[in-house]
Amino acid sequence: MIAIYLLAIIGLFAIFGGIRQWWINPKRKLNRSIKQMERAERRIQKFKKKS
């Protein structure tokens, strides 16, 4: 009985850890893409000012 409970708890922790990593990674990717978009916009504005 105790072994089954331990396995269930370990399984839950593994699942929650996976979900957390899955949640954190896309947020980081989104932030990176947003920053890249902002940089591109700034470059475009600079080119417009020059021309």
PyMOL Python script that loads the backbone (N, CA, C, O; Angstrom):
from pymol import cmd

cmd.read_pdbstr("""\
ATOM      1  N   MET A   1       0.834  -1.211   0.000  1.00  0.00           N
ATOM      2  CA  MET A   1       0.000   0.000   0.000  1.00  0.00           C
ATOM      3  C   MET A   1       0.864   1.255   0.000  1.00  0.00           C
ATOM      4  O   MET A   1       0.644   2.164  -0.801  1.00  0.00           O
ATOM      5  N   ILE A   2       1.849   1.304   0.901  1.00  0.00           N
ATOM      6  CA  ILE A   2       2.714   2.485   1.015  1.00  0.00           C
ATOM      7  C   ILE A   2       3.480   2.686  -0.297  1.00  0.00           C
ATOM      8  O   ILE A   2       3.634   3.813  -0.768  1.00  0.00           O
ATOM      9  N   ALA A   3       3.962   1.571  -0.886  1.00  0.00           N
ATOM     10  CA  ALA A   3       4.732   1.660  -2.135  1.00  0.00           C
ATOM     11  C   ALA A   3       3.867   2.254  -3.241  1.00  0.00           C
ATOM     12  O   ALA A   3       4.345   3.080  -4.019  1.00  0.00           O
ATOM     13  N   ILE A   4       2.605   1.849  -3.323  1.00  0.00           N
ATOM     14  CA  ILE A   4       1.689   2.368  -4.344  1.00  0.00           C
ATOM     15  C   ILE A   4       1.509   3.875  -4.163  1.00  0.00           C
ATOM     16  O   ILE A   4       1.541   4.631  -5.134  1.00  0.00           O
ATOM     17  N   TYR A   5       1.319   4.306  -2.906  1.00  0.00           N
ATOM     18  CA  TYR A   5       1.158   5.741  -2.627  1.00  0.00           C
ATOM     19  C   TYR A   5       2.402   6.519  -3.043  1.00  0.00           C
ATOM     20  O   TYR A   5       2.306   7.588  -3.645  1.00  0.00           O
ATOM     21  N   LEU A   6       3.583   5.964  -2.711  1.00  0.00           N
ATOM     22  CA  LEU A   6       4.843   6.627  -3.070  1.00  0.00           C
ATOM     23  C   LEU A   6       4.963   6.777  -4.584  1.00  0.00           C
ATOM     24  O   LEU A   6       5.334   7.839  -5.084  1.00  0.00           O
ATOM     25  N   LEU A   7       4.640   5.690  -5.317  1.00  0.00           N
ATOM     26  CA  LEU A   7       4.711   5.733  -6.784  1.00  0.00           C
ATOM     27  C   LEU A   7       3.753   6.799  -7.325  1.00  0.00           C
ATOM     28  O   LEU A   7       4.100   7.542  -8.243  1.00  0.00           O
ATOM     29  N   ALA A   8       2.552   6.869  -6.754  1.00  0.00           N
ATOM     30  CA  ALA A   8       1.552   7.841  -7.204  1.00  0.00           C
ATOM     31  C   ALA A   8       2.050   9.266  -6.963  1.00  0.00           C
ATOM     32  O   ALA A   8       1.906  10.133  -7.825  1.00  0.00           O
ATOM     33  N   ILE A   9       2.638   9.505  -5.784  1.00  0.00           N
ATOM     34  CA  ILE A   9       3.147  10.842  -5.442  1.00  0.00           C
ATOM     35  C   ILE A   9       4.287  11.225  -6.389  1.00  0.00           C
ATOM     36  O   ILE A   9       4.329  12.344  -6.901  1.00  0.00           O
ATOM     37  N   ILE A  10       5.225  10.271  -6.620  1.00  0.00           N
ATOM     38  CA  ILE A  10       6.360  10.542  -7.511  1.00  0.00           C
ATOM     39  C   ILE A  10       5.838  10.846  -8.919  1.00  0.00           C
ATOM     40  O   ILE A  10       6.328  11.757  -9.585  1.00  0.00           O
ATOM     41  N   GLY A  11       4.846  10.080  -9.361  1.00  0.00           N
ATOM     42  CA  GLY A  11       4.243  10.295 -10.683  1.00  0.00           C
ATOM     43  C   GLY A  11       3.630  11.680 -10.792  1.00  0.00           C
ATOM     44  O   GLY A  11       3.809  12.370 -11.796  1.00  0.00           O
ATOM     45  N   LEU A  12       2.900  12.088  -9.749  1.00  0.00           N
ATOM     46  CA  LEU A  12       2.267  13.410  -9.746  1.00  0.00           C
ATOM     47  C   LEU A  12       3.319  14.520  -9.824  1.00  0.00           C
ATOM     48  O   LEU A  12       3.169  15.483 -10.576  1.00  0.00           O
ATOM     49  N   PHE A  13       4.383  14.366  -9.032  1.00  0.00           N
ATOM     50  CA  PHE A  13       5.446  15.378  -9.045  1.00  0.00           C
ATOM     51  C   PHE A  13       6.077  15.468 -10.429  1.00  0.00           C
ATOM     52  O   PHE A  13       6.358  16.562 -10.918  1.00  0.00           O
ATOM     53  N   ALA A  14       6.304  14.298 -11.067  1.00  0.00           N
ATOM     54  CA  ALA A  14       6.906  14.263 -12.407  1.00  0.00           C
ATOM     55  C   ALA A  14       5.991  14.974 -13.401  1.00  0.00           C
ATOM     56  O   ALA A  14       6.459  15.754 -14.230  1.00  0.00           O
ATOM     57  N   ILE A  15       4.688  14.708 -13.319  1.00  0.00           N
ATOM     58  CA  ILE A  15       3.723  15.322 -14.230  1.00  0.00           C
ATOM     59  C   ILE A  15       3.692  16.834 -14.012  1.00  0.00           C
ATOM     60  O   ILE A  15       3.744  17.604 -14.971  1.00  0.00           O
ATOM     61  N   PHE A  16       3.607  17.258 -12.747  1.00  0.00           N
ATOM     62  CA  PHE A  16       3.562  18.704 -12.445  1.00  0.00           C
ATOM     63  C   PHE A  16       4.843  19.390 -12.901  1.00  0.00           C
ATOM     64  O   PHE A  16       4.790  20.496 -13.438  1.00  0.00           O
ATOM     65  N   GLY A  17       5.987  18.756 -12.697  1.00  0.00           N
ATOM     66  CA  GLY A  17       7.266  19.313 -13.141  1.00  0.00           C
ATOM     67  C   GLY A  17       7.274  19.486 -14.651  1.00  0.00           C
ATOM     68  O   GLY A  17       7.720  20.514 -15.160  1.00  0.00           O
ATOM     69  N   GLY A  18       6.783  18.487 -15.368  1.00  0.00           N
ATOM     70  CA  GLY A  18       6.722  18.560 -16.827  1.00  0.00           C
ATOM     71  C   GLY A  18       5.820  19.691 -17.283  1.00  0.00           C
ATOM     72  O   GLY A  18       6.169  20.441 -18.195  1.00  0.00           O
ATOM     73  N   ILE A  19       4.653  19.816 -16.646  1.00  0.00           N
ATOM     74  CA  ILE A  19       3.704  20.874 -17.008  1.00  0.00           C
ATOM     75  C   ILE A  19       4.332  22.238 -16.753  1.00  0.00           C
ATOM     76  O   ILE A  19       4.209  23.145 -17.576  1.00  0.00           O
ATOM     77  N   ARG A  20       5.008  22.382 -15.611  1.00  0.00           N
ATOM     78  CA  ARG A  20       5.643  23.667 -15.267  1.00  0.00           C
ATOM     79  C   ARG A  20       6.664  24.056 -16.322  1.00  0.00           C
ATOM     80  O   ARG A  20       6.671  25.189 -16.803  1.00  0.00           O
ATOM     81  N   GLN A  21       7.546  23.088 -16.690  1.00  0.00           N
ATOM     82  CA  GLN A  21       8.562  23.368 -17.706  1.00  0.00           C
ATOM     83  C   GLN A  21       7.882  23.719 -19.017  1.00  0.00           C
ATOM     84  O   GLN A  21       8.331  24.618 -19.729  1.00  0.00           O
ATOM     85  N   TRP A  22       6.806  23.020 -19.340  1.00  0.00           N
ATOM     86  CA  TRP A  22       6.078  23.245 -20.598  1.00  0.00           C
ATOM     87  C   TRP A  22       5.477  24.639 -20.595  1.00  0.00           C
ATOM     88  O   TRP A  22       5.415  25.302 -21.631  1.00  0.00           O
ATOM     89  N   TRP A  23       5.030  25.085 -19.415  1.00  0.00           N
ATOM     90  CA  TRP A  23       4.444  26.426 -19.281  1.00  0.00           C
ATOM     91  C   TRP A  23       5.513  27.510 -19.381  1.00  0.00           C
ATOM     92  O   TRP A  23       5.305  28.538 -20.025  1.00  0.00           O
ATOM     93  N   ILE A  24       6.665  27.274 -18.734  1.00  0.00           N
ATOM     94  CA  ILE A  24       7.724  28.298 -18.665  1.00  0.00           C
ATOM     95  C   ILE A  24       8.367  28.491 -20.031  1.00  0.00           C
ATOM     96  O   ILE A  24       8.580  29.628 -20.452  1.00  0.00           O
ATOM     97  N   ASN A  25       8.681  27.396 -20.736  1.00  0.00           N
ATOM     98  CA  ASN A  25       9.407  27.496 -22.004  1.00  0.00           C
ATOM     99  C   ASN A  25       8.671  28.311 -23.063  1.00  0.00           C
ATOM    100  O   ASN A  25       9.279  29.205 -23.651  1.00  0.00           O
ATOM    101  N   PRO A  26       7.386  28.046 -23.338  1.00  0.00           N
ATOM    102  CA  PRO A  26       6.691  28.857 -24.350  1.00  0.00           C
ATOM    103  C   PRO A  26       6.646  30.335 -23.988  1.00  0.00           C
ATOM    104  O   PRO A  26       6.709  31.186 -24.876  1.00  0.00           O
ATOM    105  N   LYS A  27       6.539  30.656 -22.703  1.00  0.00           N
ATOM    106  CA  LYS A  27       6.537  32.063 -22.275  1.00  0.00           C
ATOM    107  C   LYS A  27       7.860  32.712 -22.650  1.00  0.00           C
ATOM    108  O   LYS A  27       7.883  33.837 -23.149  1.00  0.00           O
ATOM    109  N   ARG A  28       8.959  32.009 -22.412  1.00  0.00           N
ATOM    110  CA  ARG A  28      10.279  32.542 -22.752  1.00  0.00           C
ATOM    111  C   ARG A  28      10.385  32.737 -24.252  1.00  0.00           C
ATOM    112  O   ARG A  28      10.884  33.763 -24.714  1.00  0.00           O
ATOM    113  N   LYS A  29       9.912  31.744 -25.027  1.00  0.00           N
ATOM    114  CA  LYS A  29       9.967  31.834 -26.484  1.00  0.00           C
ATOM    115  C   LYS A  29       9.142  33.015 -26.959  1.00  0.00           C
ATOM    116  O   LYS A  29       9.567  33.746 -27.854  1.00  0.00           O
ATOM    117  N   LEU A  30       7.966  33.213 -26.372  1.00  0.00           N
ATOM    118  CA  LEU A  30       7.105  34.336 -26.749  1.00  0.00           C
ATOM    119  C   LEU A  30       7.812  35.657 -26.458  1.00  0.00           C
ATOM    120  O   LEU A  30       7.811  36.563 -27.291  1.00  0.00           O
ATOM    121  N   ASN A  31       8.419  35.765 -25.267  1.00  0.00           N
ATOM    122  CA  ASN A  31       9.124  37.002 -24.889  1.00  0.00           C
ATOM    123  C   ASN A  31      10.248  37.291 -25.879  1.00  0.00           C
ATOM    124  O   ASN A  31      10.450  38.436 -26.283  1.00  0.00           O
ATOM    125  N   ARG A  32      10.983  36.234 -26.269  1.00  0.00           N
ATOM    126  CA  ARG A  32      12.089  36.413 -27.218  1.00  0.00           C
ATOM    127  C   ARG A  32      11.563  36.922 -28.553  1.00  0.00           C
ATOM    128  O   ARG A  32      12.119  37.858 -29.127  1.00  0.00           O
ATOM    129  N   SER A  33      10.485  36.304 -29.048  1.00  0.00           N
ATOM    130  CA  SER A  33       9.938  36.700 -30.350  1.00  0.00           C
ATOM    131  C   SER A  33       9.419  38.129 -30.290  1.00  0.00           C
ATOM    132  O   SER A  33       9.568  38.881 -31.253  1.00  0.00           O
ATOM    133  N   ILE A  34       8.806  38.518 -29.160  1.00  0.00           N
ATOM    134  CA  ILE A  34       8.294  39.885 -28.998  1.00  0.00           C
ATOM    135  C   ILE A  34       9.466  40.866 -29.036  1.00  0.00           C
ATOM    136  O   ILE A  34       9.384  41.906 -29.689  1.00  0.00           O
ATOM    137  N   LYS A  35      10.558  40.537 -28.336  1.00  0.00           N
ATOM    138  CA  LYS A  35      11.742  41.411 -28.313  1.00  0.00           C
ATOM    139  C   LYS A  35      12.308  41.557 -29.721  1.00  0.00           C
ATOM    140  O   LYS A  35      12.681  42.656 -30.131  1.00  0.00           O
ATOM    141  N   GLN A  36      12.373  40.446 -30.464  1.00  0.00           N
ATOM    142  CA  GLN A  36      12.893  40.480 -31.832  1.00  0.00           C
ATOM    143  C   GLN A  36      12.021  41.374 -32.698  1.00  0.00           C
ATOM    144  O   GLN A  36      12.536  42.139 -33.513  1.00  0.00           O
ATOM    145  N   MET A  37      10.691  41.286 -32.530  1.00  0.00           N
ATOM    146  CA  MET A  37       9.757  42.113 -33.297  1.00  0.00           C
ATOM    147  C   MET A  37      10.014  43.597 -32.987  1.00  0.00           C
ATOM    148  O   MET A  37      10.057  44.429 -33.893  1.00  0.00           O
ATOM    149  N   GLU A  38      10.185  43.916 -31.690  1.00  0.00           N
ATOM    150  CA  GLU A  38      10.441  45.308 -31.282  1.00  0.00           C
ATOM    151  C   GLU A  38      11.736  45.822 -31.908  1.00  0.00           C
ATOM    152  O   GLU A  38      11.794  46.958 -32.378  1.00  0.00           O
ATOM    153  N   ARG A  39      12.775  44.983 -31.913  1.00  0.00           N
ATOM    154  CA  ARG A  39      14.061  45.377 -32.512  1.00  0.00           C
ATOM    155  C   ARG A  39      13.869  45.654 -34.001  1.00  0.00           C
ATOM    156  O   ARG A  39      14.377  46.646 -34.524  1.00  0.00           O
ATOM    157  N   ALA A  40      13.136  44.778 -34.678  1.00  0.00           N
ATOM    158  CA  ALA A  40      12.892  44.938 -36.116  1.00  0.00           C
ATOM    159  C   ALA A  40      12.151  46.249 -36.379  1.00  0.00           C
ATOM    160  O   ALA A  40      12.478  46.978 -37.316  1.00  0.00           O
ATOM    161  N   GLU A  41      11.155  46.542 -35.548  1.00  0.00           N
ATOM    162  CA  GLU A  41      10.392  47.789 -35.705  1.00  0.00           C
ATOM    163  C   GLU A  41      11.303  49.007 -35.534  1.00  0.00           C
ATOM    164  O   GLU A  41      11.200  49.970 -36.293  1.00  0.00           O
ATOM    165  N   ARG A  42      12.191  48.966 -34.544  1.00  0.00           N
ATOM    166  CA  ARG A  42      13.117  50.070 -34.301  1.00  0.00           C
ATOM    167  C   ARG A  42      14.025  50.279 -35.503  1.00  0.00           C
ATOM    168  O   ARG A  42      14.278  51.412 -35.911  1.00  0.00           O
ATOM    169  N   ARG A  43      14.523  49.161 -36.078  1.00  0.00           N
ATOM    170  CA  ARG A  43      15.404  49.237 -37.250  1.00  0.00           C
ATOM    171  C   ARG A  43      14.660  49.883 -38.406  1.00  0.00           C
ATOM    172  O   ARG A  43      15.208  50.736 -39.105  1.00  0.00           O
ATOM    173  N   ILE A  44      13.408  49.476 -38.610  1.00  0.00           N
ATOM    174  CA  ILE A  44      12.597  50.025 -39.699  1.00  0.00           C
ATOM    175  C   ILE A  44      12.417  51.529 -39.497  1.00  0.00           C
ATOM    176  O   ILE A  44      12.527  52.298 -40.451  1.00  0.00           O
ATOM    177  N   GLN A  45      12.143  51.952 -38.262  1.00  0.00           N
ATOM    178  CA  GLN A  45      11.960  53.379 -37.959  1.00  0.00           C
ATOM    179  C   GLN A  45      13.242  54.157 -38.249  1.00  0.00           C
ATOM    180  O   GLN A  45      13.190  55.261 -38.790  1.00  0.00           O
ATOM    181  N   LYS A  46      14.408  53.576 -37.886  1.00  0.00           N
ATOM    182  CA  LYS A  46      15.696  54.235 -38.133  1.00  0.00           C
ATOM    183  C   LYS A  46      15.901  54.415 -39.631  1.00  0.00           C
ATOM    184  O   LYS A  46      16.335  55.474 -40.084  1.00  0.00           O
ATOM    185  N   PHE A  47      15.582  53.360 -40.407  1.00  0.00           N
ATOM    186  CA  PHE A  47      15.749  53.436 -41.864  1.00  0.00           C
ATOM    187  C   PHE A  47      14.836  54.505 -42.440  1.00  0.00           C
ATOM    188  O   PHE A  47      15.228  55.243 -43.343  1.00  0.00           O
ATOM    189  N   LYS A  48      13.616  54.588 -41.915  1.00  0.00           N
ATOM    190  CA  LYS A  48      12.664  55.604 -42.389  1.00  0.00           C
ATOM    191  C   LYS A  48      13.190  57.014 -42.097  1.00  0.00           C
ATOM    192  O   LYS A  48      13.062  57.911 -42.930  1.00  0.00           O
ATOM    193  N   LYS A  49      13.775  57.205 -40.928  1.00  0.00           N
ATOM    194  CA  LYS A  49      14.312  58.524 -40.543  1.00  0.00           C
ATOM    195  C   LYS A  49      15.479  58.892 -41.456  1.00  0.00           C
ATOM    196  O   LYS A  49      15.598  60.046 -41.867  1.00  0.00           O
ATOM    197  N   LYS A  50      16.347  57.920 -41.781  1.00  0.00           N
ATOM    198  CA  LYS A  50      17.510  58.177 -42.633  1.00  0.00           C
ATOM    199  C   LYS A  50      17.050  58.564 -44.035  1.00  0.00           C
ATOM    200  O   LYS A  50      17.592  59.500 -44.622  1.00  0.00           O
ATOM    201  N   SER A  51      16.079  57.874 -44.569  1.00  0.00           N
ATOM    202  CA  SER A  51      15.592  58.108 -45.940  1.00  0.00           C
ATOM    203  C   SER A  51      14.462  59.156 -45.906  1.00  0.00           C
ATOM    204  O   SER A  51      13.909  59.502 -46.950  1.00  0.00           O
TER     205      SER A  51
END
""", "prot")
cmd.dss("prot")
cmd.show_as("cartoon", "prot")
cmd.util.cbc("prot")
cmd.orient("prot")
